[in-house]
Amino acid sequence: MSTKAALWAAFVFLPLLVGAALRPGLSGDFLFDDYANLPALGAFGPIDGWQPLLLYLTSGIADPVGRPLAMASFLIDAQGWPAAPGPFLRTNMLIHGLNAVLVALLGARLLRAEAGPLRWAPFVAAALWALHPMQGTTALYIVQRHALLAATFCLLGLLAFVALWRAAPERRPVFAALYLMAGAAAVACKLNGLLLPMLALALLPLLRRENLPHGAPAPWVAALAALPALGLVLLLALQVPGAMAGAEQFRDFSLAGRLLAQPGILVGYLGDLLTVAPHSGDLMFNPPAVPDGLADPRFWAPAGLLGGALLAAVTLGHRAPVLASASLFYLGGHLIEAGPVNLELAFAHRNYLPSALLFLPVAVGLARLPLAATLRAAISIGAVAVVALVLHSEARLWGQPRLLAEVWAQRSPASERAQVNAATWDLWYEDPARGLARLASWRENMASSTQLALTLLDLECAMGAVSTEVRAAVPKAMGADKRGLEISLGAIDHHDQRYARCSESAPSASTMLKAAAANPHWQREAARRDLAFSQAAWHARQGHIEAAAAALDALPAPLPCGPVLRGAALLAEHGAKAEALAWLDDRFPGCEAAAAPAGMPRVHRWLRHRLGVDARERDALEAMIRG
């Protein structure tokens, strides 16, 4: 069979294989960060015109660019919120199938094997990559649409770069434009799109071995990859101050600890990828170890291994170009999320694009085995079948959310997050005794973890009474934890309903508020604002309108328009119409001048002001209050 026939087979069979493997996961549900990103679908009313569309597309919170193209893709699945998860999951699966085809096409373009067993290697490599259980995480975790689409456009950009490298001089500007457009689209899906130039550089060991009929490409072709790559390094260096502050505010590790841990994490990813570990796609996992310093073997051993691989890829690329490009592609693809940024230490979806070429050397090696053609084909088909079966098994778990939580808890006994997640499902299914038994060994940590303390409080309350130790631990955790502000305020704001069954023994909302307000990690502006609204709401529920108004008045001016409107609505809801109108008259003028983070949040604020959205909402609220 010719190379073209092999590629047509990839176009037809790869998406079918991906769909068959992932299909059980389509009955899954929304998870974790889905609830932080997807409600924007309903934040601006029906998206039935260009104004609500623009407001929605500029409302992204994930990074400074706002990921507008990825957000636009969610409109394929729903135009409001809440919504059903099925359509989102199906679209994710289709995008992943498309990416599998693009990986096969890129591999075929790089190998240029017109005959012999190598013509099947790109198809085998793409199948091993797309059907790996680690990629199932990206496909079945709805919010990772961002990563899926960023990979799509990066792969299209890489195909344009390969065409640019080989094109006749008069055609190069066209492919250069396509390369730049794909890069811009990738960045509009996720900031990882900035890695496109680095990934293009990783292809050079394969591209430079060719004798092109029209001569070597002009220097500017390589510069399209090299110069932006240098800019990316500078951008990462500029992230250091913010990452240091973010680690201090939110993380249990420092920026230095994060960087020291990354070599071991990257080697761990490699081990999971090459051994097809079923747990490799878990969102819950035992916390990675943070080395104590440069002398710690948990740092220098994996760092030496990765450094040796990098040196070998750079110096020996002409002897083993496929392995060299795959190695450089993997390391370059992790440059942002394994670098100086304020992120969690590890997550499986970070390997989605970096591992795209990782199985190409494996497939080439299988194709070159000194065996009969039928035996080589059987080994390749068997390898793909094993990987597909593992992914199918994992997808069945993803399609059963409660069972998935249970399995994650079993696989990661040292993960507090995994145990709390499973205990929460026990609570939802009215089995609090099982949840308490699950968390029995974690009780000693509850005074330092808001999530753990509140989960134990919920479980004990469901049993009818709260123990003295949990009652004392909740405010202690709220006063010391770096994270957990949002769930703390949720417990405070819904205290009466949430703890109605144990009102005599649960800590009071007043006690929780005082502890949260005293937390030294929750003193930044946005946190103080959220705390003030919870304080005002609590005072208003008690009938203390003057105290509620005083809590709001303590907020610094200028205040963004959204919080101004929220404050007026809160006062009016509790009958304080005069105070609500006075608050609007005092705080609304000039609210659009309040500080907003640079990037898309600032664009969104300008757009709201330009379109008169805040003014219309103010008029509507004032009319409702007066009516």
N, C-alpha and C positions, 0 to 999 in steps of 0.2 A: 504494500500500500504506500502511496506517495505521502509526502509531508502535508500537502493540502488536504488529502483525505483524512490524515490523522487529526488535523486541526478541525475539520468539520465534525469529526467524531467528538472532539473536545467540546465544541459548541453544543452538540446535541446531548451527549451522555453526562458531561460533568454537572450541569444544572439538575438533571434527573437524579443523579447519585446524591447530590447535596439535598435535594428535596426529599428523597426517600429516607435519608438518614435523619433529617431534622424534623420530619413531619410530626412525630409524637410530641415534640415540644411546642407545637402551635396551640395547644390547649393550656399553655402556661399563663402567667399573670404578670402584672406590673411588679417591679421590684425596686426598693431603695431609691436611687437617684431618679428613677422614672417619675416619682411623685414630686421631685423638685423642679423638673424641667417641663413636663408635659402639661401641667395645668395652665400654662400660658395660652394653650389653645382656646380656653374659655375666658381669658382675662379681658378681652376687648369686645365681647359680644359676638354675634354671628360674623364670620369673616366673609362678608358678601359684597365688599367694595374695596377700593384701593386704600382708603384710609385705615380701616381695621387691619388690612393686610400689612401695610407698612409698620403699623404699631406692633403687630405680632412679630414680624421679621426682625425688628430692632430690639426686641425684649429679651434676647438671649443673655444668660448669666454665666455661661460656662467659662469663657475667657474674654480678653479685651475685644476681640473681633466679634464676638456674639454668635458665631456659627450660623449666619442667616440662611445659607443654602441647605444645611442639614435640617434646620427648623422648618424650612419650606417643605421639605419632603414629608414631614408629619401630616401636612394637609392632605396628602394622598389618602391617609387612613382615617382622619377625623377632622371636622371643622369646629368642634366644641369639646368641652370637658365637663363632666367625666365621659369616658369613652370605653369601648370594649378593646381588650388587648389583642384579639385575634388578627385584625387587619394590620396592626403594627408589626406583629411577628411575621406575618406572611410577606410583607414588603421587605423586612430584614432578610428573610430567607432568599428572596429573589435577588437582592443586591449581592448577597454572599455568593450565590450561584454565578452571577455575572462576574464577580471578582475572580472566581475560580477559572473562568474562561480567559480573563485577561492575564492571569498568572501563567496559564498554559501558552497563550499567545506570546507573551514576553519571553518565556523560556525558549519557545521555538525560534523566535527572532534572534535570540542570543546564540543558540547552538547552530542554527542554520544547517541542520543535518538533513540533507536531501534524500538520503538512502540509508539502508541498514537499520539496526535496532535502535540507534539513537533518535530516530524520528519519533519514537513513542515516549522518550524520556520526559519531554515537557508535560505530556498528558499525565504520566504517572506521578511526576513531581507535584503538579497542581492538584491531583486527586488526593495525594498524601497530605498536602497542606490543607486543603479545604475540608477534608473529612476528619481532621485531627480534633479530638475532643476539646482541646484548648480553644479552637476557633468557634466551637459551639457556644462558648460564653459570649463572644462578641455578637453572634447571630441571634441568640435567644434572650439577650439582655437589651430591652427595647431602646434605651437611651444610647446604647453604643451604635445606633444609626450614625452618629457623628463619626466614629472611627471607621465604620464600613464605607461611608461615602468619601471620607478623606482618602482612604486606600484606593477607592475606585478612580478618583481623579489623579492620584499619584501614579497609579499603574498606567493610566492613559498618558500622563506626562512622560513617563519612562519610555513608552512605546514611541512617542513623538521624538524623544531624545535619540533613541536608536535610529529612527528614520533620518533625523537631522544629521547624525554622524555619518551615515552612509550616502546621503543624498548628493546629487550633483550640485555644484555651487549655486546655480540659478534657482534651485528649489529649496535651499536651506532656509531662507527667510520665512517661508510658509510653515515649515516644521518648527522653527524657532518660536513663531507666534503661537502655534498650538501648544507647545511646551509651556510657555509662559501663561497662557490661558488656563491650562490644566492646573498649574501650580496655584494660580489665584483662586480657582474653584475649590481646590483642596483646602486652602487656608480658610475659605468661607464655610467649610464643614467642620474643621478642627485645626487648631494651631499647629498640629503635627504636620500639616501640609507644607510647612516651612522646611521640612526634611527632604523635599523632592531633590534639590541640588545635591545634597549629601548622598542620596541614593543613586543619583545619576553618576556621581564620581565612582561609586562602588562598581558600576558596570564596566569601567575602563579596562580592567585586566582582560575581559573578554573582547571588548571592542578593539583594543589596540593591537591584537594579534592578527588582525585582518589586513590584507593588501587590497586596498580599494582601487578600482579602475581609474578614478579621477584624482587619486592622490590623497594624502592625509587631510583631514578637515582643517579649516583655518583656526588659528588660535582662539578666536572669539567663541567658537563652538564649545571648547573646553571651559572657557571663561564663564559661560552661562551656568555651569555647575560650580566651578571653583570660587568665584567671587561671592555669590550668595551664601555659599557654605561658610566662608570667612565671616560674613555678616551674621550668620546664625550663631557662630561662636561668640561674637561680640554681644549679641542679644542675650545669650545665656549668662554671660558675665554680668550684664546689667540686672539680671534677676536675683543676684546674690543678696543684696540688702533686704529686698522684700521677702525672699525665702527665709532668711534668718529671722526676721520679725514674725513671719507666719508660723515658723516652727516653735518659736517662743510662745505664741498665743494659743496655738491649736494642737500641737503635736506632743507626743511623749518622747520625742527624740529631737536632737538638734540637727541643723543642716549638715554639720560635719558628720554626725552619726549616719544621716541618710546617705551621704556620698560614700562613706566607708562601707555601708551595707550593700551598695549596688553591685559590685563585682560578684559577690556570692549569690545575689538574687538572679543576675543574668546567667550565671552558670547553672543555677537551679532551673531556670526556665529551659535552658538547653537540654538538661537531663530529662525534664518532663516531655519536651517536644520529641526527643529522639527515642524515648522508651514508651511513648504513647500512654502515659499514665492517666487512668480514668479521672483522678482527682484534679488534673491539671487545669480544668476549667472552673473549679469551684470559686465562688465569690467570697466564701468564708474559708479561712485557712489559719493554721497555727502562725503566730506572729514571727516574722523573720528575725533572725538574730542581728543585733547591732554590735559590730566589733568595738572593742575598747580603745583602739588606736591603730596606728600604722604597723606596730609590731605584733598585732593580733593575727594569728594564722587564718582566722576567718576573713581577714581582709587580704593579706599579702598572697595567700595561696591562690584564690580565684583571680585576684588582680594579676598575678604573674601568668596564670594560664591565659587570660584574655589578652594581656600584653604580648605574650608570645604568639598567639594566634594573629594579632594585628600585625606584628613585625613580619611573620611568615607571609601573610597575605600581601603585604607591601613589597617585600623583597623577592619573594619566590612566585609572584603571580603569573609570570610568564611560563612557569612549568606546570602549574595547576590552576589555570585561570577560572575554571568553574568554582572550585573550592574557595579561591581567593575572593571572587565577587560575592559569593554567598556569605562568607565571613564578614566582609566589609559591609555588606547590606544589612546584616543582622546587627552589627555593632553601631553602624550609623543610624539605623532606624530607632535605636533606643536613646539617642543623644539627648533628646528633650526630656522625656519622662524619667530617665535615669540620671538626670543632671540636677543643677541647682534650682529646683522649683519646689514650691510648697505643696507636695502631693504625698499620699500614702506611700509606704515603702514599696509595695508590690501589688500588681493586679494582672491577671492572665490576659486581659484584652490588650494590654500594651504590646503583646507579641504579634498582634494580628498582621500588621504590615511588615515589621522587621523579619518575620519568619517566612515571608512569601517565596524567597529563593532558597530557603534552607534545605529543601528536599531535592533540589536539582542535582547536587553532587551525589546524593543517594541514588536517584534514578539513573544517572549516568553510570554509576558504579554497577548497578544491577544490569544495565544494558551491556556492559563490557565483561561480565562474568564469563570465564572460559567454559561455557556449558552449551548444550544444544539450545536452539532458539525456542523450542517449545517449553523447555525447562525454565529458561529465563523468563518467558512470558508467564508461566505458572507462578513463579516466585513473585513477580511484580503484581499479578492479579491477586494473589494471596495476601500480599502486604496491604494492598488497597482494601481488600475485603475485611481484614482484621481491624484496620483503622475505622472503616465505616461502621462495623458492628459495635465498636466501643462508643463511637459518637451516637449511634442510634440508641444504645442503652442509656447514655447520659441524657439524651433528649427526652426519653421517657420519664426520667426523673424531673426534668425541667417542666414537663407537662403536668406534674402533680406537686404543687408548691409546698404542701405540708410535708410530704414525704421527702422532698428536696431539702427542706430545713432540717429534718431528722437525720438525713444522710450527712449533710454538712457538719452537724454537731458530732456525729460518730467519727467522721474522718478527721476532725480538728478538735480534739479534746482540750487542747491548750488555748483555744480561742474563746475569749469571753464573748465576743460578738456573735459567734456561732451558737453558743449555748443560750444567750439571751434571745436570739432570733427564734430558736426552737421552742424556748419556754413561752414566748409570745404567741406562737401558734397553739401551744397547749392551752393558753388562756382563752384564745378565740374559740377553740373547740370545747370550752367548758370543762377542762381537765386541769385545774390549777394545782392539784396535788402532784401531778406528774411534773409540772413545771417547777414546783418548789423542790422536789427531789432532784431534778436535773441541776438546779443551781445551789444545792446544799453545800458543795465544796467551794463555792465562790463567795459565800457570805462574808468571809473575812475581808474581801476587797470592796464591799459595797459602800463604805464611807468615802471612797475616792473615785467612784464611778457613778455618775448620775443615772446613766442608762440602766445599770445593774440595780441600783437602789430603787428606782422607780418601778422596774419590772417586778422586783420582790414585793414592793408595796402593792402593786396591782394584783399579784397572785394571792397575797395574804388577805387583801381586802375581799377578793372573790370568795375566800374561805369564811369570811364573816368578821374577822378581827385581825388587827395588826400587832405584831410583837413589839416589845419595848425597844429591841435592838434595831429593828427596821425603822421604827418611828424616829429614833435618834440619828440613824445613818442618813436618811434622806436630806435633811438640812445640811449635814456635814458635807455630803457629796456636792450639793448645790453651791456650797461656799468655797469649794476647793477645785472642782473639776475644770479642766481647760475647755472641754467640749460639753455639749449637753444643754446649752442655753435654750435651744428651740423646744426640746422635749420637756424641759423644766417649765417653760412658760405655758406649754400646752397643758401640763398637769395643773398649773395654777389657774389658768383661765377657765378650765372646765372642772374645777375642784368639786363643786357641789354635786354635779351629776356623776362624776367619775368615782367618787368615794362615798356615795350615799349609803352603801351597805356597811361601811365601817367608819362612819362620821365621828364616833366617840373615841376611836383609837388611832385614826390616821393623823399625821401632822397637819396642822391647819394651813390654809392658804397664806395667812399672815406670816407664819413661821417660815414657810418656803420663800416668800417674797423677800423677807429680811435677809435670809441666807444668800439668795441669788444676788441681791443688790450689793452685798458686801464682798462678793467674789472678785478677787483682784484681776482675774483673767477676763472678766466681763465688763470692762470699763471703757472699751472703745466706743466711738460715737454711735454706731448702729446698734450695738448691744444695749447701751444706755437708753436709747430711744425705745427699743422693744420693751425693756424693763419698765420704763415710765408708763407705757400704754397698759401693761399688765397691772401696775399699781393703780392707775386711774380707773381701770375697769373694776378692780376689786373694791376700791372706795365707793364707786358708783353703785355696785351691787349691795353694799352695806347701807346705802342711802346717804353717804357723806359726799354730797356733790361738791362742796367747797374744797374738800381734800382732793377729789378727783381733778378738779380744775387746776388746783395748785400743782399737782404732779405733772400735768401737761404744760403749765406755764413755766416750769423749771427747765424745759427743753430749750436748748440754745437756738437763737435765730441767726440767719434764716433757716427755716425748716422746709424740706422738700414738699411739693404740693400734695403728694399722696398722703403723707402723714398728717398734714394740716386737715385735709378732708376727713381722714379717719378719726382725728380727734373730735371734730365737730359732730360727726355721726355718733361717736361713742357718748358724748354728752347728751345729744338729743334723744338717743335711745332710752336714756334713763330719766327723761322728762325735763332736763335742764335746757330748755330751748333758748332762753335768754343768754345763758353762758355759751351755748353753742354758736349763736350768731355773733356774740362778742369775740369769741375765739377766731371765727372766720374773718371778721373785720380787721382783727389785729394781725393775724398771721398769714392770711392768703396773699396780700400784696407783696410782690417781690419774691414769692416762694420759688419761682423758676430760677432764681439766681443762686439757690442753695447748691453746695458742692455736689458734684457727681463724679464717679470714677471715670478716668480717661477711657476712650474707646467707644464701643457701642452704647454703653449706658448714657454717655453724654449726648450721643446722637439721638437716642430715644427721648431724652428729656427735651432737647431742642425741638424735636418733631412734635411732641405733645403740645408744646407752647405754640409752635407755628400753626398747628392745625386747630388750636383753640380747644383742645380736649379738656384740659384742666379747668378752663373758664366755664365750659358747658357743664361739667360735673359740679362745679361750685354753684352755678345757677340752679341746677336741678336739686341739689341738696338743700340750698337755701329755700327754694319754693316748697320742698317737702316739709322743712322745719316750720315754716310760717303757716303752711296749710294745716 
